[in-house]
Amino acid sequence: MPSETANLDLNDPAARQMLAEETVTRHYAANPQLAVRYGPKGRAKCVEDARYHLAYLDEALASGAPPLFLAYVDWVRSLLQGLGVPDADLRAQLAVLRDLTLLRLAQPGSVEAAAILDLALAVFDAAPAVPQSFIDPAAPLGELATRYLDALIRGDRKSAADVVLAAAENGTPVADIYLEVIQRSQREIGRLWQLSRITVGQEHFCTAASQAVIARLYPWIFSAERNGRSMVAACIGGELHELGVRMVADFFEMAGWDSYFLGANVPASSLLDAIESRQADILGISATMVAHVDAVRQLVAAIRADPRGARVRILVGGYPFTLAENLWQTVGADGFAADARGAVGTATKLMCNP
């Protein structure tokens, strides 16, 4: 058992591990039936879950943005329900965690962390919200998105590609296909995985298939007249979800920019080399996980501190930045956009106001 001294730093992975272990120990001691229900492997999973809770809580504290943690709790609540874990178990674990933050964390973080956990616990007073589908068959491209998604779920990559390519050949704007068919389908795939209706393997297949489909749309993407502007796009280090920012880079191409897409898990040194060699006007950074917000903050600071990044304007995007107003400013960026079309618009405004 750790000492009663309240001096732990939530930003320290070792401290998070210690708190996670103690959280589960106390939770299990107060509820002996958990050991029978979940067994040794389940207990280890509970420790892993508690460690994730703490990592997301740390990001919310560092960013001054409680909505980051509240959205995470809403997500994990839905995920665990799909796995058969009762709401009461998650709530009890968070309640233990709340008490331990006051006991173990250094001030003033302990009080702030407990306040965020109090907000999260209040969420359980309402019935769980079932995530709504991202596809509306009645929407203008809803029927097309439905057919595309159905093909992906069946594992039929050829039919999925045929659906999209036929639409492009018949004059449907590629930008609309990106946002209303491919993007919505990918978000729906994430929702289905969250609800345990598809497997991780299926989710990975669908993403890989969509990447292949996008590559086949390039004849339409690279047809725009060049405007002399250049942008570099990448995911933050540790981030493996690259499809969204790849679509952003393609939207810049469709708007006449020269884009240089570096992909996932890119270190700062490689980004700086690309900014310099491409004479980039814009750097687009994507993070899809709340746990990566601090990494975005550090990356932006590293770019700003290097002479090669002195003139580039930095845009950020991804799920965390849609949750908390002005989070993009907190990490030091020049702008934010909720989607690829908005990113081009924001970049254009930044170029007009250097």
C-alpha positions, 0 to 999 in steps of 0.5 A: 500500500502506498504511503498516505503522503499526497504528493503523486504527479498524475503526469508520471506514468509510474504514479498512474500505475500505482494509483490504478493498482490501488484503485482496483485493490480498494474497489475489489475489497469493497466488492468481493464478488468482482473477483469471482465475476471477472477472475484474474484476467478480468482484474488485470483488465480493470487495472488497465482500464483504471490506468486509461482513466487516469491518463485521460484525466491527466489530459483534461487537467493539463488542458483545463478542459473537463469535457475531454474526460467527460466524453471519454467516460461516455465512450468507455461506458458505452464500450463496457456495456457492449462487453457486458460490464454493468454501469455500476462497476464502472461508476464504483471504480470511478468513485474509488478513483475520485477519493484516491485523487484527494488522498494521493495527488499533490495540490492543487491537482487533487482538488481539480481532479476530484471535481472532474470526477464528480462531474463524471459520476453525475453522468451516471444519474442519467440513462446511458446514451446509445451512440447514434448512427452517423449515416442517415439513409434519407440524406442526399448521399445516405443511400450511397453511404449505406451501400458502401458501408454494407459492402465493407462490413461484408468484407467485399472491398471490390463492391465498396470500391465500385460503389464509390468509383461509379458515383465519381464517374457519374459526376458526384463531387469527390469532396462530397464522396469523401465527407458524406460517404467515406468519412461517415462510413468510417465513423459508423464503423467506429461506432459499431466497434464501440458497441461490440457489433464488429470485431477489431479485425473487421474495423481494420479491414474497413479502414484499409479498404477505404484507404485503397478506395481513396487511392483510386480516386486520385485522378479526380483529386489531382486535377485542380489548377495549382495555387502556389501554396504548400502544406505538410500533414501528419499524425502526432507521434504515437497516433496510428489513425491516419485516414482522417488527416490523409483526407485533409491533405487530399482536400488541399490538393483538390483546392490547388495546394501542393500537399505532402502527407507523411502519415502516422506516428511522425517525429518532430525532426521529420516534420521540420525537414519536410516543412523546410524542403517543401517550403510549407505554408501550413502544417496540419497535425491530427490527433484522434485520441484525447490522450495525445493532446499533450503530445500535440502541445509538445510538438507545436512548441518544438516546431515553434522553437526551430528556425525551420518552423518559424514561418509555417502556420499550424492547424490542428484537428481531430476528435479532441479538438471538437470537444473543448472550445479553444483547445487548439489555442491551448496547444499553441496552434494558429487554427482548428477545423472540424473537417477537411473542408473547414481545414482548407477554409481556415488555411486560406484565411490564415494566408490572407492574414499573415 
